[in-house]
Amino acid sequence: MSSALRKEYLAALGLETWTLRGPATAALEPVAAPVTESAPVAAAAPHAAAPREAGHDWPQLRERVAACTRCGLSATRTQTVFGVGNSLAEWLVVGEAPGAEEDRQGEPFVGRAGQLLNAMLRAIGLKREQVYIANVLKCRPPQNRDPVAAETMECLPYLDRQIALLRPKIMLVVGRIAAQNLLRTDAKLGTLRQQVHSFGPSGVPLVVTYHPAYLLRSPAEKRKAWEDLKFAREVFARG
């Protein structure tokens, strides 16, 4: 990636400059310094198997989500938001739930938050088309309220099956609600950042950062998000 293009992407993140700590020739390389072995590792308890979703392929799973009436959100949604992206992607990005624009378009992370997420991905050398993007919930909670436990419990088997089909090499989880639900914790997002969590029976590496919508409201946190993105890229590079 050219330095001019990188500057453009970092500017979209609200970061005017990026000081390189290595040799000047490293500016063209997407991989930053290795993650130290002292980085904390936290393990997430795997979700219980969901027989009603096991064995379904992508088209079958999409149909089940579209027809879902397992919780009250089915009565207030415009449409379900299944997920979007490359079904062979190595990166899985997971958010909390659809917002108003996502509910209208049927696609996760559109609008201003989606544009910022695209810029965040481009800053680490990824196009939106190269990753898979999904939410914990497939329906929008009214007025974008936080999901209740029963809604999350009914919807998580769909995401679990998406992960099983995708078999990603890394999960980038954005936002407190998504992180707490996937890691089965009530810890604050700040304490979950900069750690390599292990998700599910296959132990998928999971990295947590801020939700793009939060970054739009709190631009001062964008530099922390950039550190998280570099951290995730380093974790992925280690395989």
C-alpha positions in Angstrom: 0.0 0.0 0.0 1.4 3.4 -0.9 2.1 5.9 1.8 -0.3 8.4 0.2 -3.1 5.9 0.2 -2.4 4.9 3.8 -2.5 8.6 4.8 -5.9 8.9 3.1 -7.3 5.9 5.1 -5.8 7.1 8.4 -7.3 10.5 7.8 -10.7 8.8 7.6 -10.0 7.5 11.0 -9.2 11.0 12.2 -5.5 10.2 12.5 -3.5 12.9 10.7 -0.1 11.3 10.9 1.4 7.8 11.6 4.9 7.7 12.9 6.7 4.6 11.7 9.0 3.1 14.3 10.9 0.8 12.0 13.1 1.5 8.9 11.7 3.7 6.3 11.4 0.8 3.8 8.8 -0.8 6.2 6.2 1.9 5.1 5.1 -0.4 2.3 4.7 -3.4 4.5 1.3 -4.2 6.1 2.7 -6.2 9.0 3.8 -4.3 12.1 6.0 -5.4 15.0 5.3 -8.9 16.4 3.0 -9.2 19.4 4.9 -9.9 22.5 4.4 -13.3 24.2 3.4 -11.5 27.4 0.1 -10.3 25.8 -2.7 -11.6 28.1 -4.8 -14.5 26.7 -8.4 -15.0 27.8 -10.5 -17.9 26.8 -14.2 -17.6 26.0 -16.5 -20.4 27.1 -17.9 -22.1 23.9 -21.5 -21.7 23.3 -23.7 -24.8 23.6 -24.2 -26.7 20.4 -27.4 -25.8 18.6 -28.9 -28.9 17.0 -31.5 -26.9 15.2 -28.8 -25.1 13.2 -26.2 -27.9 12.9 -25.8 -29.2 9.4 -27.4 -26.2 7.6 -25.4 -24.8 4.7 -25.3 -21.1 3.8 -28.5 -20.9 1.8 -30.5 -23.0 4.3 -29.2 -20.9 7.2 -30.1 -17.7 5.4 -33.6 -19.0 4.8 -34.0 -19.9 8.5 -32.9 -16.5 9.6 -35.2 -14.7 7.2 -38.2 -16.7 8.5 -37.2 -16.6 12.2 -39.8 -15.7 14.8 -38.0 -17.0 17.9 -38.2 -13.6 19.7 -40.3 -10.5 19.7 -38.0 -8.6 17.4 -39.5 -10.5 14.5 -42.7 -8.4 15.0 -40.9 -5.0 14.7 -38.2 -5.6 12.1 -38.4 -4.5 8.5 -36.2 -7.5 7.5 -33.5 -9.7 8.9 -29.9 -8.8 8.5 -28.1 -12.0 7.8 -24.5 -11.0 7.1 -22.5 -10.0 4.1 -19.1 -10.7 2.5 -16.8 -13.5 1.4 -18.0 -16.9 2.6 -14.3 -18.0 2.4 -13.0 -15.0 4.3 -10.2 -15.4 6.9 -11.5 -12.3 8.8 -14.9 -12.2 10.5 -16.1 -8.8 11.8 -18.9 -9.1 14.4 -21.0 -6.2 15.7 -24.0 -6.0 18.0 -27.2 -5.6 16.0 -28.6 -3.9 13.0 -29.5 -0.2 13.2 -32.2 1.7 11.3 -30.4 1.8 8.0 -29.3 -1.8 8.2 -32.9 -2.8 8.9 -34.0 -0.9 5.8 -31.2 -2.3 3.5 -30.8 -5.8 4.9 -27.0 -5.4 5.2 -24.8 -4.9 8.3 -22.7 -1.8 8.7 -24.0 0.6 6.2 -24.3 4.4 6.5 -21.7 6.4 8.3 -20.7 3.6 10.7 -20.3 1.3 7.7 -18.1 3.9 5.9 -15.9 4.2 8.9 -15.6 0.4 9.3 -14.6 0.2 5.6 -11.9 2.8 6.3 -10.7 0.9 9.3 -10.4 -2.2 7.3 -8.6 -0.5 4.4 -6.1 1.0 6.9 -4.9 -2.5 7.6 -4.9 -3.6 4.0 -8.4 -5.2 3.8 -11.3 -4.5 1.4 -14.8 -4.9 2.7 -15.3 -7.7 0.0 -12.4 -9.7 1.6 -14.0 -10.1 5.0 -17.3 -11.4 6.3 -19.4 -9.1 8.4 -22.2 -10.2 10.7 -24.0 -9.2 13.9 -24.9 -11.0 17.1 -28.5 -10.2 16.5 -30.1 -10.5 13.1 -33.0 -8.1 13.8 -32.9 -4.5 14.9 -34.0 -3.8 18.5 -36.5 -0.9 18.5 -34.9 2.5 18.9 -31.5 0.7 18.8 -31.8 -0.3 22.5 -29.4 -2.9 23.9 -30.5 -6.5 23.3 -32.1 -8.3 26.2 -30.7 -11.7 27.3 -33.6 -13.7 25.8 -33.1 -12.1 22.3 -29.4 -12.8 22.3 -29.9 -16.4 23.5 -32.3 -17.1 20.6 -30.1 -15.5 18.0 -26.6 -16.6 18.9 -27.0 -20.1 17.4 -27.3 -18.5 13.9 -23.9 -16.7 14.4 -22.4 -19.8 15.9 -23.4 -21.7 12.7 -22.0 -18.9 10.5 -18.7 -19.2 12.3 -18.7 -22.9 11.9 -19.3 -22.6 8.2 -16.8 -19.7 7.7 -14.0 -21.1 9.9 -12.3 -17.7 10.2 -8.7 -17.3 11.2 -9.5 -14.3 13.3 -12.6 -12.5 14.7 -12.6 -8.7 15.1 -15.4 -7.9 17.5 -16.6 -4.3 17.6 -18.4 -2.8 20.5 -19.1 -3.6 24.2 -22.3 -5.5 23.7 -21.0 -7.9 21.0 -17.8 -8.5 23.0 -19.6 -9.2 26.3 -22.1 -11.6 24.7 -19.4 -13.6 22.7 -17.0 -13.7 25.6 -19.7 -14.4 28.2 -18.4 -11.6 30.5 -19.6 -8.3 31.9 -16.1 -6.8 31.8 -15.7 -3.3 30.3 -14.5 -3.0 26.8 -11.4 -1.2 27.9 -10.3 -4.3 29.8 -11.0 -6.6 26.9 -8.9 -4.7 24.4 -5.3 -5.6 23.5 -5.8 -9.2 24.4 -6.1 -12.3 22.3 -9.2 -14.1 23.3 -10.0 -17.6 22.2 -13.5 -18.3 20.9 -15.4 -21.6 20.6 -14.3 -25.2 20.4 -11.8 -24.4 17.6 -10.2 -21.6 19.6 -10.6 -18.8 17.0 -8.4 -15.9 18.0 -10.7 -13.0 18.9 -9.7 -9.3 19.2 -12.0 -6.6 20.6 -12.2 -2.9 19.6 -14.6 0.0 19.6 -17.7 0.1 17.5 -17.6 2.5 14.5 -20.8 4.2 15.7 -19.1 4.9 19.1 -16.0 6.3 17.3 -18.2 8.7 15.4 -19.5 10.0 18.7 -16.1 9.9 20.4 -13.5 10.7 17.8 -10.8 11.0 20.5 -10.9 7.2 20.8 -10.0 6.6 17.2 -6.3 6.4 18.0 -7.0 3.5 20.4 -9.0 1.8 17.7 -6.1 2.1 15.3 -3.8 0.4 17.9 -6.4 -2.4 18.2 -6.5 -2.8 14.4 -2.7 -3.1 14.3 -2.8 -5.6 17.1 -5.4 -7.7 15.3 -3.3 -7.6 12.1 -0.3 -8.8 14.1 -2.3 -11.6 15.6 -3.5 -12.7 12.2 0.1 -12.5 10.8 1.2 -15.0 13.5 -1.3 -17.5 12.2 
